[in-house]
């Protein structure tokens, strides 16, 4: 009898162990792999390669990967770069418009504008667009309608805050030069915001126009001796040639302010902004919502940056002859991440 009871107890223990291990294995498998079993096709049109737009694209793909949609696994990406050429940009949009995709993304204003004209039956997202309404990409930020939505990379408050920072901390600055391609509507809008903000402080904005990246160096040099500081917008033509502006600013000891963090990390002194990787990640989350959850762009609000902070580069300050005061540093909210040593 005792022997029978022992055998029964042993069998019960073995069964419990078996079922227990089975549940653990199942839980581990379901919890450790969030890969979507469905496959997707994504087309990306990017207007030009530079650090901010590249970071935007990387953020988009990272957010998709975190949502279980991974390039090379269950995601096929058709990546296209117009290389700052309007004819290329149009032909890319036409190609994408005639292809079958689950989602289309335009990075930068010209790319988004072209896609909106060519893609009518596929969801379209945009990123790194300064003025979606002015660029006629959407007609309403809160209720875009149609098949298009996305994220603007500009909050006018950022420009106003940066101009106020310059006026309050650089009393000798009476004229600021802006290298600008006025063929880019986003650059014009931002320059106008800067001009209006500076006029309240009695500071003049002087334009040095360019039509392509090869002209940026000469335009920057033309400002030397005429202005007390240099500023650039989110101007793709100008940002692509920003290294030449940095050289002029450092050689001539001219304070250089930009509209994006990536340019500050490269060597501009200050901006009020955010990380473009985070901006892209936000768009990537919207993309995942469309692909996985069937969300409609028409119902998705266009977002703008809301976590703005002053960003300073102390090495750039030294190169440009700027004395960084305690007042400047105290204006930075997240000093650990946004005061670049």
C-alpha positions in Angstrom: 0.0 0.0 0.0 2.8 2.4 1.0 4.6 1.6 -2.3 1.4 2.4 -4.3 0.9 5.7 -2.5 4.6 6.6 -3.2 4.2 5.9 -6.9 1.1 8.0 -7.1 2.7 10.9 -5.3 5.8 10.7 -7.7 3.6 10.7 -10.8 1.6 13.6 -9.5 4.8 15.5 -8.9 6.1 14.8 -12.4 2.8 15.9 -13.9 2.9 19.2 -12.0 6.5 19.8 -13.0 5.7 19.1 -16.7 2.7 21.4 -16.8 4.5 24.0 -14.8 7.4 24.0 -17.3 5.1 24.1 -20.2 3.4 27.3 -18.9 6.8 29.0 -18.3 8.0 28.1 -21.8 4.8 29.4 -23.3 4.9 32.7 -21.3 8.6 33.2 -22.2 7.9 32.7 -25.8 4.9 35.1 -25.9 6.5 37.7 -23.7 9.9 37.7 -25.3 8.9 38.2 -29.0 6.6 41.0 -30.1 7.3 40.5 -33.8 4.2 41.0 -35.9 3.5 37.9 -38.1 2.2 40.1 -40.9 4.6 41.5 -43.5 4.6 45.2 -44.5 6.0 47.4 -47.3 7.0 50.9 -46.5 8.3 53.6 -48.9 10.3 56.5 -47.6 11.1 59.7 -49.6 13.8 61.9 -48.0 14.7 65.2 -49.6 18.4 65.2 -48.7 20.9 63.5 -46.4 22.0 65.5 -43.4 22.2 64.7 -39.7 18.7 65.9 -38.7 16.8 64.1 -41.4 18.9 61.0 -41.1 18.2 61.0 -37.3 14.5 61.4 -38.1 14.6 58.3 -40.4 16.5 56.3 -37.8 14.0 57.2 -35.1 11.1 56.1 -37.3 12.6 52.7 -38.0 13.5 52.2 -34.3 9.9 52.9 -33.2 8.6 50.4 -35.8 11.2 47.8 -34.6 10.0 48.3 -31.0 6.5 47.7 -32.2 7.6 44.3 -33.7 7.9 45.6 -37.3 11.6 45.1 -38.3 13.3 45.9 -41.6 14.7 42.7 -43.1 12.3 40.6 -41.2 8.7 41.5 -41.6 9.3 45.0 -43.1 10.5 45.8 -46.6 11.7 49.4 -46.9 11.9 51.3 -50.2 14.2 54.1 -49.2 14.7 57.0 -51.7 16.8 60.2 -51.4 16.3 63.1 -53.7 19.7 64.6 -53.0 18.3 68.1 -52.7 17.1 68.0 -56.3 13.4 68.9 -57.1 13.3 66.9 -60.3 14.5 63.8 -58.4 12.0 64.5 -55.7 9.1 64.5 -58.2 10.2 61.3 -60.0 10.6 59.6 -56.6 7.0 60.6 -55.6 5.7 59.4 -59.0 7.4 56.1 -58.6 6.1 55.6 -55.1 2.6 56.7 -56.2 2.4 54.0 -58.8 3.7 51.3 -56.5 1.8 49.2 -53.9 2.8 50.1 -50.3 1.2 49.7 -46.9 2.5 53.1 -45.8 4.4 56.0 -47.3 6.6 58.5 -45.3 7.9 61.8 -46.5 10.9 63.3 -44.6 11.2 67.1 -45.1 8.7 69.6 -46.6 9.5 69.1 -50.4 9.3 65.3 -50.1 6.0 65.5 -48.2 4.5 68.0 -50.7 5.4 65.8 -53.7 4.0 62.6 -52.0 0.7 64.3 -51.2 0.3 65.1 -54.8 1.1 61.6 -56.1 -0.2 59.2 -53.4 -3.9 59.2 -53.0 -5.0 55.7 -51.8 -2.2 54.8 -49.3 -1.7 56.3 -45.9 1.0 59.0 -45.9 2.9 60.3 -42.9 5.3 63.3 -42.9 8.2 64.2 -40.7 10.5 67.2 -40.4 8.0 69.6 -41.9 8.0 73.1 -40.6 4.6 74.4 -41.7 2.2 71.6 -42.8 -0.7 74.0 -43.4 1.4 76.7 -45.2 2.9 74.0 -47.4 -0.6 72.7 -48.2 0.2 69.2 -46.9 -2.8 69.3 -44.6 -5.5 71.8 -44.1 -6.1 71.2 -40.4 -3.6 70.2 -37.7 -6.2 68.7 -35.3 -8.3 66.9 -37.9 -6.2 66.4 -41.0 -8.8 64.4 -43.0 -7.8 62.5 -46.1 -4.9 60.0 -46.1 -2.2 62.3 -44.7 -0.9 63.2 -41.2 2.4 63.4 -39.4 4.6 65.6 -37.2 5.8 69.1 -37.6 9.3 69.8 -36.4 8.7 73.4 -35.5 7.0 75.1 -32.6 7.1 78.9 -33.2 7.7 79.3 -29.5 11.1 77.7 -30.0 12.2 80.4 -32.4 10.8 83.2 -30.2 12.6 81.7 -27.2 15.9 81.5 -29.1 15.7 85.1 -30.3 14.8 86.3 -26.8 17.9 84.4 -25.5 20.1 86.2 -28.0 18.7 89.6 -27.2 18.9 89.1 -23.4 22.4 87.6 -23.3 24.2 89.3 -26.2 23.6 93.1 -25.8 26.1 93.9 -28.5 24.2 92.0 -31.1 22.3 94.5 -33.2 22.3 92.6 -36.6 21.9 88.9 -37.1 22.6 87.3 -40.5 20.6 84.4 -41.8 21.9 82.2 -44.7 18.7 81.1 -46.4 17.3 79.4 -49.5 14.0 81.3 -50.0 12.9 78.6 -52.4 12.2 76.5 -49.3 8.9 77.6 -47.8 9.8 76.2 -44.4 12.9 78.4 -44.3 10.9 81.5 -45.2 8.3 80.9 -42.5 11.0 80.4 -39.8 12.9 83.4 -40.9 9.8 85.5 -40.7 9.1 84.3 -37.1 12.7 85.2 -36.2 12.5 88.6 -37.8 9.3 89.4 -35.9 10.8 88.2 -32.6 14.0 90.2 -33.1 12.2 93.4 -34.1 10.7 93.6 -30.6 14.3 93.9 -29.3 15.4 96.4 -32.0 17.6 93.7 -33.7 17.7 93.6 -37.5 17.7 90.3 -39.5 19.8 90.4 -42.6 19.4 87.7 -45.3 22.2 86.1 -47.3 20.3 84.2 -50.0 21.4 81.0 -51.6 19.9 78.7 -54.2 22.0 75.6 -53.6 24.4 74.2 -51.1 27.5 75.2 -53.1 26.6 78.8 -52.4 26.4 78.5 -48.6 30.1 79.2 -48.0 30.1 82.4 -50.0 26.9 83.6 -48.4 28.3 83.0 -44.9 31.5 84.9 -45.8 29.5 87.8 -47.1 28.0 88.3 -43.6 31.4 88.7 -42.0 31.8 92.4 -40.9 28.1 93.1 -41.6 26.5 91.2 -38.7 27.1 90.5 -35.0 25.8 86.9 -35.1 24.6 84.2 -37.6 21.4 82.2 -37.5 20.1 79.4 -39.7 16.6 77.9 -39.9 15.6 74.2 -40.7 16.7 74.9 -44.2 17.7 71.7 -46.0 19.9 73.5 -48.5 21.8 75.4 -45.8 22.0 72.6 -43.2 23.6 70.4 -45.9 26.5 72.9 -46.1 26.6 73.9 -42.5 30.3 72.9 -42.1 31.3 76.0 -44.2 29.2 78.3 -41.9 30.9 76.8 -38.8 34.3 77.5 -40.3 33.4 81.2 -40.9 31.8 81.5 -37.5 34.9 80.1 -35.8 37.5 81.9 -37.9 35.7 85.3 -37.5 34.6 84.7 -33.9 30.9 85.2 -34.8 28.3 83.6 -32.5 26.4 81.0 -34.5 22.8 80.0 -33.6 20.8 77.2 -35.3 17.3 75.8 -35.2 18.2 72.2 -34.6 20.1 70.3 -31.9 22.2 68.3 -34.5 23.8 71.5 -35.8 24.6 72.6 -32.2 26.2 69.2 -31.6 28.3 69.8 -34.7 29.5 73.2 -33.5 26.8 75.9 -33.4 26.6 77.6 -30.0 22.9 77.4 -29.2 19.3 76.5 -30.1 16.0 75.9 -28.5 14.9 72.5 -29.6 14.8 68.7 -29.3 16.4 65.6 -30.7 15.4 64.7 -34.3 15.7 61.0 -33.4 12.9 61.5 -30.8 10.9 63.4 -33.4 11.3 60.5 -35.8 10.4 58.0 -33.1 7.1 59.8 -32.6 6.3 59.5 -36.3 7.4 55.8 -36.1 4.8 55.2 -33.3 2.2 56.8 -35.5 3.3 54.5 -38.4 3.0 51.4 -36.1 -0.5 52.5 -35.1 -1.6 52.7 -38.7 0.0 49.4 -39.7 -0.9 47.3 -36.7 -4.1 48.9 -35.4 -5.7 50.2 -38.6 -5.6 53.8 -37.4 -6.7 56.3 -40.1 -4.5 59.3 -40.8 -7.6 61.4 -41.1 -8.3 60.9 -37.4 -4.7 61.4 -36.2 -3.7 64.9 -35.0 -0.6 66.5 -36.4 1.9 66.8 -33.6 4.4 69.5 -32.8 7.5 69.4 -30.5 6.4 70.1 -26.9 9.5 69.2 -24.9 11.6 72.2 -25.8 14.8 73.3 -24.0 17.8 75.6 -24.5 20.8 73.6 -25.8 24.3 75.0 -25.4 27.7 73.8 -26.8 30.5 75.0 -24.6 33.3 74.0 -27.0 31.5 76.1 -29.7 31.4 79.0 -27.4 35.1 78.9 -26.9 35.7 78.6 -30.7 33.4 81.6 -31.4 34.7 83.8 -28.6 31.6 83.6 -26.4 31.8 84.0 -22.7 29.2 81.6 -21.2 27.6 83.1 -18.2 25.8 81.5 -15.3 22.6 83.2 -16.5 23.0 81.4 -19.8 23.5 78.0 -18.1 20.6 78.5 -15.7 18.3 79.0 -18.7 18.9 75.3 -19.6 16.3 73.0 -17.9 18.1 69.7 -18.4 21.7 70.7 -17.9 23.0 67.2 -17.8 21.9 66.5 -21.4 21.6 69.9 -23.0 24.8 71.6 -22.0 27.2 70.0 -24.4 30.8 69.9 -23.0 
